[in-house]
Structures are given as structure tokens and as C-alpha cells.
Amino acid sequence: MVGLTLKIRQYQSSDNNAIWKLHCLALKPTGAMLPGGPWNDDDLNDVQSEYIDNGGDFLIGTVDNRIVCMGALKKKSDSMAEIKRMRVHPDFQRKGFGQIILNNLEEKARQFGYTELCLDTTTKQIPAQKLYEKNGYHQVGRTTYAGLDIIFYEKKIK
């Protein structure tokens, strides 16, 4: 895996099976995977309308044409977007790919005119918390949902 080149592009409908696999593969080991349902994963059934056609974006990271990471930007209001679906394949974690996806999503948010970003993660996802805090996201609240302790973050962007 020496000299990996990550390429970032927008989601295509042909990616759907691969993003579902990546979603499950990356989330399951964290202990934060919930059973599917309208409260959890239905957005992945229609990425185009949920994200791309609705003031956001869905980015895919590939290495040698293999999808190894992803992340989404979802419109919350005219000024705020939410970072969603940040996933990195376990074999490609700790290589900076999450940072690259996050950087690209933040740049997209600026291009779309958003001035604030929000996101959430679970208390079980320590590497995700560290990534967000390192990038200037600050905790704004906590809750418990389906047995998981959730942390809410926000960040102002220029």
C-alpha cells in the first residue's frame, strides 16, 4: 500500500452497492451500527436526491478504482450544512483519507455558501471525535439514541 493515490469524485449511481458495503464495513467494528430503517440508513437508498440534488454533495474516494472512503454534505438551512456518512475502509484507515474527505466537504460547503457545519458521532468513535476536534469542531450537545451516546459538533467556516 506504499504510495497510495486517493482520487476524489462525486457519487455516481453505479456506486450504490459499494457505498452500502463500505458503510457497513467501516461502521460495524465501531459498535455504532444500528439496524436499518427510516431513522438510520434510508438516505443511502437515494443519494442523488437526498444530497446532490438538495444543496449538498456526496464524495467518493478511490484508490485504483476501488472505493475506500466517502463523505456527504447535507443542507440543513441556507447557512448550515451537515457532514454525514464519513466512512473509511478499515484497510485504509490512519492514512489521512478521512482528513482529505473532510477537507473536500468543507470546501464544497464554502462553495455552496454555507457558513456553519454540524455533524454528530458516537462516543464509541474516538478516532472520529479526534478528527473533528482537530479540525475546529466543538461539542454543542449530547443525547442518547437507540442505546448509543451521541455527540453533536458545530464549526463556523468562512
Phi and psi in radians as a Rosetta constraint file:
Dihedral C 1 N 2 CA 2 C 2 CIRCULARHARMONIC -1.176 0.35
Dihedral N 2 CA 2 C 2 N 3 CIRCULARHARMONIC 2.421 0.35
Dihedral C 2 N 3 CA 3 C 3 CIRCULARHARMONIC 1.263 0.35
Dihedral N 3 CA 3 C 3 N 4 CIRCULARHARMONIC 0.603 0.35
Dihedral C 3 N 4 CA 4 C 4 CIRCULARHARMONIC -1.168 0.35
Dihedral N 4 CA 4 C 4 N 5 CIRCULARHARMONIC 2.382 0.35
Dihedral C 4 N 5 CA 5 C 5 CIRCULARHARMONIC -1.992 0.35
Dihedral N 5 CA 5 C 5 N 6 CIRCULARHARMONIC 2.024 0.35
Dihedral C 5 N 6 CA 6 C 6 CIRCULARHARMONIC -1.604 0.35
Dihedral N 6 CA 6 C 6 N 7 CIRCULARHARMONIC 2.246 0.35
Dihedral C 6 N 7 CA 7 C 7 CIRCULARHARMONIC -1.959 0.35
Dihedral N 7 CA 7 C 7 N 8 CIRCULARHARMONIC 2.337 0.35
Dihedral C 7 N 8 CA 8 C 8 CIRCULARHARMONIC -1.870 0.35
Dihedral N 8 CA 8 C 8 N 9 CIRCULARHARMONIC 2.361 0.35
Dihedral C 8 N 9 CA 9 C 9 CIRCULARHARMONIC -2.614 0.35
Dihedral N 9 CA 9 C 9 N 10 CIRCULARHARMONIC 2.957 0.35
Dihedral C 9 N 10 CA 10 C 10 CIRCULARHARMONIC -1.382 0.35
Dihedral N 10 CA 10 C 10 N 11 CIRCULARHARMONIC 2.580 0.35
Dihedral C 10 N 11 CA 11 C 11 CIRCULARHARMONIC -0.907 0.35
Dihedral N 11 CA 11 C 11 N 12 CIRCULARHARMONIC 2.502 0.35
Dihedral C 11 N 12 CA 12 C 12 CIRCULARHARMONIC -2.185 0.35
Dihedral N 12 CA 12 C 12 N 13 CIRCULARHARMONIC 2.637 0.35
Dihedral C 12 N 13 CA 13 C 13 CIRCULARHARMONIC -1.003 0.35
Dihedral N 13 CA 13 C 13 N 14 CIRCULARHARMONIC -0.497 0.35
Dihedral C 13 N 14 CA 14 C 14 CIRCULARHARMONIC -1.208 0.35
Dihedral N 14 CA 14 C 14 N 15 CIRCULARHARMONIC -0.170 0.35
Dihedral C 14 N 15 CA 15 C 15 CIRCULARHARMONIC -1.455 0.35
Dihedral N 15 CA 15 C 15 N 16 CIRCULARHARMONIC -0.146 0.35
Dihedral C 15 N 16 CA 16 C 16 CIRCULARHARMONIC -0.962 0.35
Dihedral N 16 CA 16 C 16 N 17 CIRCULARHARMONIC -0.856 0.35
Dihedral C 16 N 17 CA 17 C 17 CIRCULARHARMONIC -1.092 0.35
Dihedral N 17 CA 17 C 17 N 18 CIRCULARHARMONIC -0.702 0.35
Dihedral C 17 N 18 CA 18 C 18 CIRCULARHARMONIC -1.177 0.35
Dihedral N 18 CA 18 C 18 N 19 CIRCULARHARMONIC -0.645 0.35
Dihedral C 18 N 19 CA 19 C 19 CIRCULARHARMONIC -1.253 0.35
Dihedral N 19 CA 19 C 19 N 20 CIRCULARHARMONIC -0.585 0.35
Dihedral C 19 N 20 CA 20 C 20 CIRCULARHARMONIC -1.099 0.35
Dihedral N 20 CA 20 C 20 N 21 CIRCULARHARMONIC -0.787 0.35
Dihedral C 20 N 21 CA 21 C 21 CIRCULARHARMONIC -1.088 0.35
Dihedral N 21 CA 21 C 21 N 22 CIRCULARHARMONIC -0.777 0.35
Dihedral C 21 N 22 CA 22 C 22 CIRCULARHARMONIC -1.109 0.35
Dihedral N 22 CA 22 C 22 N 23 CIRCULARHARMONIC -0.750 0.35
Dihedral C 22 N 23 CA 23 C 23 CIRCULARHARMONIC -0.954 0.35
Dihedral N 23 CA 23 C 23 N 24 CIRCULARHARMONIC -0.881 0.35
Dihedral C 23 N 24 CA 24 C 24 CIRCULARHARMONIC -1.206 0.35
Dihedral N 24 CA 24 C 24 N 25 CIRCULARHARMONIC -0.773 0.35
Dihedral C 24 N 25 CA 25 C 25 CIRCULARHARMONIC -1.105 0.35
Dihedral N 25 CA 25 C 25 N 26 CIRCULARHARMONIC -0.699 0.35
Dihedral C 25 N 26 CA 26 C 26 CIRCULARHARMONIC -1.409 0.35
Dihedral N 26 CA 26 C 26 N 27 CIRCULARHARMONIC -0.571 0.35
Dihedral C 26 N 27 CA 27 C 27 CIRCULARHARMONIC -1.507 0.35
Dihedral N 27 CA 27 C 27 N 28 CIRCULARHARMONIC -0.626 0.35
Dihedral C 27 N 28 CA 28 C 28 CIRCULARHARMONIC -0.979 0.35
Dihedral N 28 CA 28 C 28 N 29 CIRCULARHARMONIC -0.816 0.35
Dihedral C 28 N 29 CA 29 C 29 CIRCULARHARMONIC -1.114 0.35
Dihedral N 29 CA 29 C 29 N 30 CIRCULARHARMONIC -0.322 0.35
Dihedral C 29 N 30 CA 30 C 30 CIRCULARHARMONIC -1.368 0.35
Dihedral N 30 CA 30 C 30 N 31 CIRCULARHARMONIC -0.264 0.35
Dihedral C 30 N 31 CA 31 C 31 CIRCULARHARMONIC 1.390 0.35
Dihedral N 31 CA 31 C 31 N 32 CIRCULARHARMONIC 0.198 0.35
Dihedral C 31 N 32 CA 32 C 32 CIRCULARHARMONIC -1.863 0.35
Dihedral N 32 CA 32 C 32 N 33 CIRCULARHARMONIC 0.209 0.35
Dihedral C 32 N 33 CA 33 C 33 CIRCULARHARMONIC -1.470 0.35
Dihedral N 33 CA 33 C 33 N 34 CIRCULARHARMONIC 2.186 0.35
Dihedral C 33 N 34 CA 34 C 34 CIRCULARHARMONIC -1.803 0.35
Dihedral N 34 CA 34 C 34 N 35 CIRCULARHARMONIC 2.775 0.35
Dihedral C 34 N 35 CA 35 C 35 CIRCULARHARMONIC -1.041 0.35
Dihedral N 35 CA 35 C 35 N 36 CIRCULARHARMONIC 2.570 0.35
Dihedral C 35 N 36 CA 36 C 36 CIRCULARHARMONIC -1.099 0.35
Dihedral N 36 CA 36 C 36 N 37 CIRCULARHARMONIC 2.813 0.35
Dihedral C 36 N 37 CA 37 C 37 CIRCULARHARMONIC 2.788 0.35
Dihedral N 37 CA 37 C 37 N 38 CIRCULARHARMONIC 3.048 0.35
Dihedral C 37 N 38 CA 38 C 38 CIRCULARHARMONIC -1.084 0.35
Dihedral N 38 CA 38 C 38 N 39 CIRCULARHARMONIC -0.385 0.35
Dihedral C 38 N 39 CA 39 C 39 CIRCULARHARMONIC -1.472 0.35
Dihedral N 39 CA 39 C 39 N 40 CIRCULARHARMONIC -0.135 0.35
Dihedral C 39 N 40 CA 40 C 40 CIRCULARHARMONIC -2.222 0.35
Dihedral N 40 CA 40 C 40 N 41 CIRCULARHARMONIC -1.114 0.35
Dihedral C 40 N 41 CA 41 C 41 CIRCULARHARMONIC -2.094 0.35
Dihedral N 41 CA 41 C 41 N 42 CIRCULARHARMONIC 0.026 0.35
Dihedral C 41 N 42 CA 42 C 42 CIRCULARHARMONIC -1.067 0.35
Dihedral N 42 CA 42 C 42 N 43 CIRCULARHARMONIC -0.434 0.35
Dihedral C 42 N 43 CA 43 C 43 CIRCULARHARMONIC -1.060 0.35
Dihedral N 43 CA 43 C 43 N 44 CIRCULARHARMONIC -0.508 0.35
Dihedral C 43 N 44 CA 44 C 44 CIRCULARHARMONIC -1.301 0.35
Dihedral N 44 CA 44 C 44 N 45 CIRCULARHARMONIC -0.183 0.35
Dihedral C 44 N 45 CA 45 C 45 CIRCULARHARMONIC -1.388 0.35
Dihedral N 45 CA 45 C 45 N 46 CIRCULARHARMONIC -0.339 0.35
Dihedral C 45 N 46 CA 46 C 46 CIRCULARHARMONIC -2.553 0.35
Dihedral N 46 CA 46 C 46 N 47 CIRCULARHARMONIC 1.129 0.35
Dihedral C 46 N 47 CA 47 C 47 CIRCULARHARMONIC -0.989 0.35
Dihedral N 47 CA 47 C 47 N 48 CIRCULARHARMONIC -0.723 0.35
Dihedral C 47 N 48 CA 48 C 48 CIRCULARHARMONIC -0.989 0.35
Dihedral N 48 CA 48 C 48 N 49 CIRCULARHARMONIC -0.917 0.35
Dihedral C 48 N 49 CA 49 C 49 CIRCULARHARMONIC -1.396 0.35
Dihedral N 49 CA 49 C 49 N 50 CIRCULARHARMONIC -0.565 0.35
Dihedral C 49 N 50 CA 50 C 50 CIRCULARHARMONIC -1.195 0.35
Dihedral N 50 CA 50 C 50 N 51 CIRCULARHARMONIC -0.616 0.35
Dihedral C 50 N 51 CA 51 C 51 CIRCULARHARMONIC -2.075 0.35
Dihedral N 51 CA 51 C 51 N 52 CIRCULARHARMONIC -1.140 0.35
Dihedral C 51 N 52 CA 52 C 52 CIRCULARHARMONIC -1.141 0.35
Dihedral N 52 CA 52 C 52 N 53 CIRCULARHARMONIC -0.771 0.35
Dihedral C 52 N 53 CA 53 C 53 CIRCULARHARMONIC -1.480 0.35
Dihedral N 53 CA 53 C 53 N 54 CIRCULARHARMONIC 0.040 0.35
Dihedral C 53 N 54 CA 54 C 54 CIRCULARHARMONIC -2.172 0.35
Dihedral N 54 CA 54 C 54 N 55 CIRCULARHARMONIC 0.670 0.35
Dihedral C 54 N 55 CA 55 C 55 CIRCULARHARMONIC 1.404 0.35
Dihedral N 55 CA 55 C 55 N 56 CIRCULARHARMONIC 0.318 0.35
Dihedral C 55 N 56 CA 56 C 56 CIRCULARHARMONIC -2.366 0.35
Dihedral N 56 CA 56 C 56 N 57 CIRCULARHARMONIC -2.702 0.35
Dihedral C 56 N 57 CA 57 C 57 CIRCULARHARMONIC -2.799 0.35
Dihedral N 57 CA 57 C 57 N 58 CIRCULARHARMONIC 2.883 0.35
Dihedral C 57 N 58 CA 58 C 58 CIRCULARHARMONIC -2.421 0.35
Dihedral N 58 CA 58 C 58 N 59 CIRCULARHARMONIC 2.002 0.35
Dihedral C 58 N 59 CA 59 C 59 CIRCULARHARMONIC -1.839 0.35
Dihedral N 59 CA 59 C 59 N 60 CIRCULARHARMONIC 2.518 0.35
Dihedral C 59 N 60 CA 60 C 60 CIRCULARHARMONIC -2.077 0.35
Dihedral N 60 CA 60 C 60 N 61 CIRCULARHARMONIC 2.384 0.35
Dihedral C 60 N 61 CA 61 C 61 CIRCULARHARMONIC -1.941 0.35
Dihedral N 61 CA 61 C 61 N 62 CIRCULARHARMONIC 2.266 0.35
Dihedral C 61 N 62 CA 62 C 62 CIRCULARHARMONIC -2.154 0.35
Dihedral N 62 CA 62 C 62 N 63 CIRCULARHARMONIC 2.593 0.35
Dihedral C 62 N 63 CA 63 C 63 CIRCULARHARMONIC -2.195 0.35
Dihedral N 63 CA 63 C 63 N 64 CIRCULARHARMONIC 2.119 0.35
Dihedral C 63 N 64 CA 64 C 64 CIRCULARHARMONIC 0.894 0.35
Dihedral N 64 CA 64 C 64 N 65 CIRCULARHARMONIC 0.775 0.35
Dihedral C 64 N 65 CA 65 C 65 CIRCULARHARMONIC 1.146 0.35
Dihedral N 65 CA 65 C 65 N 66 CIRCULARHARMONIC 0.224 0.35
Dihedral C 65 N 66 CA 66 C 66 CIRCULARHARMONIC -1.783 0.35
Dihedral N 66 CA 66 C 66 N 67 CIRCULARHARMONIC 2.249 0.35
Dihedral C 66 N 67 CA 67 C 67 CIRCULARHARMONIC -1.268 0.35
Dihedral N 67 CA 67 C 67 N 68 CIRCULARHARMONIC 2.077 0.35
Dihedral C 67 N 68 CA 68 C 68 CIRCULARHARMONIC -2.105 0.35
Dihedral N 68 CA 68 C 68 N 69 CIRCULARHARMONIC -0.220 0.35
Dihedral C 68 N 69 CA 69 C 69 CIRCULARHARMONIC -2.756 0.35
Dihedral N 69 CA 69 C 69 N 70 CIRCULARHARMONIC 2.854 0.35
Dihedral C 69 N 70 CA 70 C 70 CIRCULARHARMONIC -2.789 0.35
Dihedral N 70 CA 70 C 70 N 71 CIRCULARHARMONIC 2.880 0.35
Dihedral C 70 N 71 CA 71 C 71 CIRCULARHARMONIC -2.979 0.35
Dihedral N 71 CA 71 C 71 N 72 CIRCULARHARMONIC 2.691 0.35
Dihedral C 71 N 72 CA 72 C 72 CIRCULARHARMONIC -2.284 0.35
Dihedral N 72 CA 72 C 72 N 73 CIRCULARHARMONIC 2.777 0.35
Dihedral C 72 N 73 CA 73 C 73 CIRCULARHARMONIC -2.208 0.35
Dihedral N 73 CA 73 C 73 N 74 CIRCULARHARMONIC 2.149 0.35
Dihedral C 73 N 74 CA 74 C 74 CIRCULARHARMONIC -2.150 0.35
Dihedral N 74 CA 74 C 74 N 75 CIRCULARHARMONIC 2.281 0.35
Dihedral C 74 N 75 CA 75 C 75 CIRCULARHARMONIC -1.161 0.35
Dihedral N 75 CA 75 C 75 N 76 CIRCULARHARMONIC 2.274 0.35
Dihedral C 75 N 76 CA 76 C 76 CIRCULARHARMONIC -1.886 0.35
Dihedral N 76 CA 76 C 76 N 77 CIRCULARHARMONIC -0.642 0.35
Dihedral C 76 N 77 CA 77 C 77 CIRCULARHARMONIC -2.762 0.35
Dihedral N 77 CA 77 C 77 N 78 CIRCULARHARMONIC -3.107 0.35
Dihedral C 77 N 78 CA 78 C 78 CIRCULARHARMONIC -1.098 0.35
Dihedral N 78 CA 78 C 78 N 79 CIRCULARHARMONIC -0.450 0.35
Dihedral C 78 N 79 CA 79 C 79 CIRCULARHARMONIC -1.896 0.35
Dihedral N 79 CA 79 C 79 N 80 CIRCULARHARMONIC -0.251 0.35
Dihedral C 79 N 80 CA 80 C 80 CIRCULARHARMONIC -2.179 0.35
Dihedral N 80 CA 80 C 80 N 81 CIRCULARHARMONIC 2.413 0.35
Dihedral C 80 N 81 CA 81 C 81 CIRCULARHARMONIC -2.196 0.35
Dihedral N 81 CA 81 C 81 N 82 CIRCULARHARMONIC 2.744 0.35
Dihedral C 81 N 82 CA 82 C 82 CIRCULARHARMONIC -1.943 0.35
Dihedral N 82 CA 82 C 82 N 83 CIRCULARHARMONIC 2.334 0.35
Dihedral C 82 N 83 CA 83 C 83 CIRCULARHARMONIC -1.420 0.35
Dihedral N 83 CA 83 C 83 N 84 CIRCULARHARMONIC 2.206 0.35
Dihedral C 83 N 84 CA 84 C 84 CIRCULARHARMONIC -2.347 0.35
Dihedral N 84 CA 84 C 84 N 85 CIRCULARHARMONIC 2.836 0.35
Dihedral C 84 N 85 CA 85 C 85 CIRCULARHARMONIC 0.950 0.35
Dihedral N 85 CA 85 C 85 N 86 CIRCULARHARMONIC 0.615 0.35
Dihedral C 85 N 86 CA 86 C 86 CIRCULARHARMONIC -1.263 0.35
Dihedral N 86 CA 86 C 86 N 87 CIRCULARHARMONIC 1.991 0.35
Dihedral C 86 N 87 CA 87 C 87 CIRCULARHARMONIC -2.451 0.35
Dihedral N 87 CA 87 C 87 N 88 CIRCULARHARMONIC 2.450 0.35
Dihedral C 87 N 88 CA 88 C 88 CIRCULARHARMONIC -2.291 0.35
Dihedral N 88 CA 88 C 88 N 89 CIRCULARHARMONIC 2.262 0.35
Dihedral C 88 N 89 CA 89 C 89 CIRCULARHARMONIC -0.927 0.35
Dihedral N 89 CA 89 C 89 N 90 CIRCULARHARMONIC 2.357 0.35
Dihedral C 89 N 90 CA 90 C 90 CIRCULARHARMONIC -0.915 0.35
Dihedral N 90 CA 90 C 90 N 91 CIRCULARHARMONIC -0.610 0.35
Dihedral C 90 N 91 CA 91 C 91 CIRCULARHARMONIC -1.225 0.35
Dihedral N 91 CA 91 C 91 N 92 CIRCULARHARMONIC -0.220 0.35
Dihedral C 91 N 92 CA 92 C 92 CIRCULARHARMONIC -2.086 0.35
Dihedral N 92 CA 92 C 92 N 93 CIRCULARHARMONIC 0.175 0.35
Dihedral C 92 N 93 CA 93 C 93 CIRCULARHARMONIC -1.288 0.35
Dihedral N 93 CA 93 C 93 N 94 CIRCULARHARMONIC 2.757 0.35
Dihedral C 93 N 94 CA 94 C 94 CIRCULARHARMONIC 1.145 0.35
Dihedral N 94 CA 94 C 94 N 95 CIRCULARHARMONIC 0.526 0.35
Dihedral C 94 N 95 CA 95 C 95 CIRCULARHARMONIC -2.097 0.35
Dihedral N 95 CA 95 C 95 N 96 CIRCULARHARMONIC 0.109 0.35
Dihedral C 95 N 96 CA 96 C 96 CIRCULARHARMONIC 1.549 0.35
Dihedral N 96 CA 96 C 96 N 97 CIRCULARHARMONIC 0.082 0.35
Dihedral C 96 N 97 CA 97 C 97 CIRCULARHARMONIC -1.218 0.35
Dihedral N 97 CA 97 C 97 N 98 CIRCULARHARMONIC -0.632 0.35
Dihedral C 97 N 98 CA 98 C 98 CIRCULARHARMONIC -1.075 0.35
Dihedral N 98 CA 98 C 98 N 99 CIRCULARHARMONIC -0.719 0.35
Dihedral C 98 N 99 CA 99 C 99 CIRCULARHARMONIC -1.090 0.35
Dihedral N 99 CA 99 C 99 N 100 CIRCULARHARMONIC -0.725 0.35
Dihedral C 99 N 100 CA 100 C 100 CIRCULARHARMONIC -1.130 0.35
Dihedral N 100 CA 100 C 100 N 101 CIRCULARHARMONIC -0.778 0.35
Dihedral C 100 N 101 CA 101 C 101 CIRCULARHARMONIC -1.092 0.35
Dihedral N 101 CA 101 C 101 N 102 CIRCULARHARMONIC -0.796 0.35
Dihedral C 101 N 102 CA 102 C 102 CIRCULARHARMONIC -1.047 0.35
Dihedral N 102 CA 102 C 102 N 103 CIRCULARHARMONIC -0.788 0.35
Dihedral C 102 N 103 CA 103 C 103 CIRCULARHARMONIC -1.009 0.35
Dihedral N 103 CA 103 C 103 N 104 CIRCULARHARMONIC -0.773 0.35
Dihedral C 103 N 104 CA 104 C 104 CIRCULARHARMONIC -1.147 0.35
Dihedral N 104 CA 104 C 104 N 105 CIRCULARHARMONIC -0.694 0.35
Dihedral C 104 N 105 CA 105 C 105 CIRCULARHARMONIC -1.154 0.35
Dihedral N 105 CA 105 C 105 N 106 CIRCULARHARMONIC -0.717 0.35
Dihedral C 105 N 106 CA 106 C 106 CIRCULARHARMONIC -1.106 0.35
Dihedral N 106 CA 106 C 106 N 107 CIRCULARHARMONIC -0.692 0.35
Dihedral C 106 N 107 CA 107 C 107 CIRCULARHARMONIC -1.144 0.35
Dihedral N 107 CA 107 C 107 N 108 CIRCULARHARMONIC -0.725 0.35
Dihedral C 107 N 108 CA 108 C 108 CIRCULARHARMONIC -1.031 0.35
Dihedral N 108 CA 108 C 108 N 109 CIRCULARHARMONIC -0.758 0.35
Dihedral C 108 N 109 CA 109 C 109 CIRCULARHARMONIC -1.032 0.35
Dihedral N 109 CA 109 C 109 N 110 CIRCULARHARMONIC -0.755 0.35
Dihedral C 109 N 110 CA 110 C 110 CIRCULARHARMONIC -1.079 0.35
Dihedral N 110 CA 110 C 110 N 111 CIRCULARHARMONIC -0.778 0.35
Dihedral C 110 N 111 CA 111 C 111 CIRCULARHARMONIC -1.051 0.35
Dihedral N 111 CA 111 C 111 N 112 CIRCULARHARMONIC -0.621 0.35
Dihedral C 111 N 112 CA 112 C 112 CIRCULARHARMONIC -1.400 0.35
Dihedral N 112 CA 112 C 112 N 113 CIRCULARHARMONIC -0.113 0.35
Dihedral C 112 N 113 CA 113 C 113 CIRCULARHARMONIC 1.575 0.35
Dihedral N 113 CA 113 C 113 N 114 CIRCULARHARMONIC 0.213 0.35
Dihedral C 113 N 114 CA 114 C 114 CIRCULARHARMONIC -1.312 0.35
Dihedral N 114 CA 114 C 114 N 115 CIRCULARHARMONIC 2.566 0.35
Dihedral C 114 N 115 CA 115 C 115 CIRCULARHARMONIC -2.014 0.35
Dihedral N 115 CA 115 C 115 N 116 CIRCULARHARMONIC -0.131 0.35
Dihedral C 115 N 116 CA 116 C 116 CIRCULARHARMONIC -2.442 0.35
Dihedral N 116 CA 116 C 116 N 117 CIRCULARHARMONIC 2.559 0.35
Dihedral C 116 N 117 CA 117 C 117 CIRCULARHARMONIC -2.182 0.35
Dihedral N 117 CA 117 C 117 N 118 CIRCULARHARMONIC 2.578 0.35
Dihedral C 117 N 118 CA 118 C 118 CIRCULARHARMONIC -2.343 0.35
Dihedral N 118 CA 118 C 118 N 119 CIRCULARHARMONIC 2.826 0.35
Dihedral C 118 N 119 CA 119 C 119 CIRCULARHARMONIC -2.894 0.35
Dihedral N 119 CA 119 C 119 N 120 CIRCULARHARMONIC 2.964 0.35
Dihedral C 119 N 120 CA 120 C 120 CIRCULARHARMONIC -2.456 0.35
Dihedral N 120 CA 120 C 120 N 121 CIRCULARHARMONIC 2.747 0.35
Dihedral C 120 N 121 CA 121 C 121 CIRCULARHARMONIC -2.651 0.35
Dihedral N 121 CA 121 C 121 N 122 CIRCULARHARMONIC 2.967 0.35
Dihedral C 121 N 122 CA 122 C 122 CIRCULARHARMONIC -1.663 0.35
Dihedral N 122 CA 122 C 122 N 123 CIRCULARHARMONIC 2.818 0.35
Dihedral C 122 N 123 CA 123 C 123 CIRCULARHARMONIC -1.169 0.35
Dihedral N 123 CA 123 C 123 N 124 CIRCULARHARMONIC -0.303 0.35
Dihedral C 123 N 124 CA 124 C 124 CIRCULARHARMONIC -1.339 0.35
Dihedral N 124 CA 124 C 124 N 125 CIRCULARHARMONIC -0.327 0.35
Dihedral C 124 N 125 CA 125 C 125 CIRCULARHARMONIC -1.698 0.35
Dihedral N 125 CA 125 C 125 N 126 CIRCULARHARMONIC 1.222 0.35
Dihedral C 125 N 126 CA 126 C 126 CIRCULARHARMONIC -1.041 0.35
Dihedral N 126 CA 126 C 126 N 127 CIRCULARHARMONIC -0.812 0.35
Dihedral C 126 N 127 CA 127 C 127 CIRCULARHARMONIC -1.034 0.35
Dihedral N 127 CA 127 C 127 N 128 CIRCULARHARMONIC -0.646 0.35
Dihedral C 127 N 128 CA 128 C 128 CIRCULARHARMONIC -1.135 0.35
Dihedral N 128 CA 128 C 128 N 129 CIRCULARHARMONIC -0.770 0.35
Dihedral C 128 N 129 CA 129 C 129 CIRCULARHARMONIC -1.008 0.35
Dihedral N 129 CA 129 C 129 N 130 CIRCULARHARMONIC -0.795 0.35
Dihedral C 129 N 130 CA 130 C 130 CIRCULARHARMONIC -1.098 0.35
Dihedral N 130 CA 130 C 130 N 131 CIRCULARHARMONIC -0.721 0.35
Dihedral C 130 N 131 CA 131 C 131 CIRCULARHARMONIC -1.048 0.35
Dihedral N 131 CA 131 C 131 N 132 CIRCULARHARMONIC -0.861 0.35
Dihedral C 131 N 132 CA 132 C 132 CIRCULARHARMONIC -1.166 0.35
Dihedral N 132 CA 132 C 132 N 133 CIRCULARHARMONIC -0.755 0.35
Dihedral C 132 N 133 CA 133 C 133 CIRCULARHARMONIC -1.154 0.35
Dihedral N 133 CA 133 C 133 N 134 CIRCULARHARMONIC -0.667 0.35
Dihedral C 133 N 134 CA 134 C 134 CIRCULARHARMONIC -1.071 0.35
Dihedral N 134 CA 134 C 134 N 135 CIRCULARHARMONIC -0.489 0.35
Dihedral C 134 N 135 CA 135 C 135 CIRCULARHARMONIC -1.710 0.35
Dihedral N 135 CA 135 C 135 N 136 CIRCULARHARMONIC 0.302 0.35
Dihedral C 135 N 136 CA 136 C 136 CIRCULARHARMONIC 1.570 0.35
Dihedral N 136 CA 136 C 136 N 137 CIRCULARHARMONIC 0.142 0.35
Dihedral C 136 N 137 CA 137 C 137 CIRCULARHARMONIC -1.389 0.35
Dihedral N 137 CA 137 C 137 N 138 CIRCULARHARMONIC 2.424 0.35
Dihedral C 137 N 138 CA 138 C 138 CIRCULARHARMONIC -2.138 0.35
Dihedral N 138 CA 138 C 138 N 139 CIRCULARHARMONIC 2.561 0.35
Dihedral C 138 N 139 CA 139 C 139 CIRCULARHARMONIC -1.192 0.35
Dihedral N 139 CA 139 C 139 N 140 CIRCULARHARMONIC 2.360 0.35
Dihedral C 139 N 140 CA 140 C 140 CIRCULARHARMONIC -2.145 0.35
Dihedral N 140 CA 140 C 140 N 141 CIRCULARHARMONIC -0.049 0.35
Dihedral C 140 N 141 CA 141 C 141 CIRCULARHARMONIC 3.000 0.35
Dihedral N 141 CA 141 C 141 N 142 CIRCULARHARMONIC 2.990 0.35
Dihedral C 141 N 142 CA 142 C 142 CIRCULARHARMONIC -2.526 0.35
Dihedral N 142 CA 142 C 142 N 143 CIRCULARHARMONIC 2.703 0.35
Dihedral C 142 N 143 CA 143 C 143 CIRCULARHARMONIC -2.699 0.35
Dihedral N 143 CA 143 C 143 N 144 CIRCULARHARMONIC 3.028 0.35
Dihedral C 143 N 144 CA 144 C 144 CIRCULARHARMONIC -2.057 0.35
Dihedral N 144 CA 144 C 144 N 145 CIRCULARHARMONIC 2.306 0.35
Dihedral C 144 N 145 CA 145 C 145 CIRCULARHARMONIC -2.407 0.35
Dihedral N 145 CA 145 C 145 N 146 CIRCULARHARMONIC 2.172 0.35
Dihedral C 145 N 146 CA 146 C 146 CIRCULARHARMONIC 0.870 0.35
Dihedral N 146 CA 146 C 146 N 147 CIRCULARHARMONIC 0.669 0.35
Dihedral C 146 N 147 CA 147 C 147 CIRCULARHARMONIC 1.470 0.35
Dihedral N 147 CA 147 C 147 N 148 CIRCULARHARMONIC 0.006 0.35
Dihedral C 147 N 148 CA 148 C 148 CIRCULARHARMONIC -1.852 0.35
Dihedral N 148 CA 148 C 148 N 149 CIRCULARHARMONIC 2.397 0.35
Dihedral C 148 N 149 CA 149 C 149 CIRCULARHARMONIC -1.499 0.35
Dihedral N 149 CA 149 C 149 N 150 CIRCULARHARMONIC 2.108 0.35
Dihedral C 149 N 150 CA 150 C 150 CIRCULARHARMONIC -1.866 0.35
Dihedral N 150 CA 150 C 150 N 151 CIRCULARHARMONIC 2.396 0.35
Dihedral C 150 N 151 CA 151 C 151 CIRCULARHARMONIC -1.930 0.35
Dihedral N 151 CA 151 C 151 N 152 CIRCULARHARMONIC 2.289 0.35
Dihedral C 151 N 152 CA 152 C 152 CIRCULARHARMONIC -1.779 0.35
Dihedral N 152 CA 152 C 152 N 153 CIRCULARHARMONIC 2.361 0.35
Dihedral C 152 N 153 CA 153 C 153 CIRCULARHARMONIC -2.163 0.35
Dihedral N 153 CA 153 C 153 N 154 CIRCULARHARMONIC 2.692 0.35
Dihedral C 153 N 154 CA 154 C 154 CIRCULARHARMONIC -2.473 0.35
Dihedral N 154 CA 154 C 154 N 155 CIRCULARHARMONIC 2.795 0.35
Dihedral C 154 N 155 CA 155 C 155 CIRCULARHARMONIC -2.693 0.35
Dihedral N 155 CA 155 C 155 N 156 CIRCULARHARMONIC 2.391 0.35
Dihedral C 155 N 156 CA 156 C 156 CIRCULARHARMONIC -1.547 0.35
Dihedral N 156 CA 156 C 156 N 157 CIRCULARHARMONIC 2.430 0.35
Dihedral C 156 N 157 CA 157 C 157 CIRCULARHARMONIC -2.193 0.35
Dihedral N 157 CA 157 C 157 N 158 CIRCULARHARMONIC 2.777 0.35
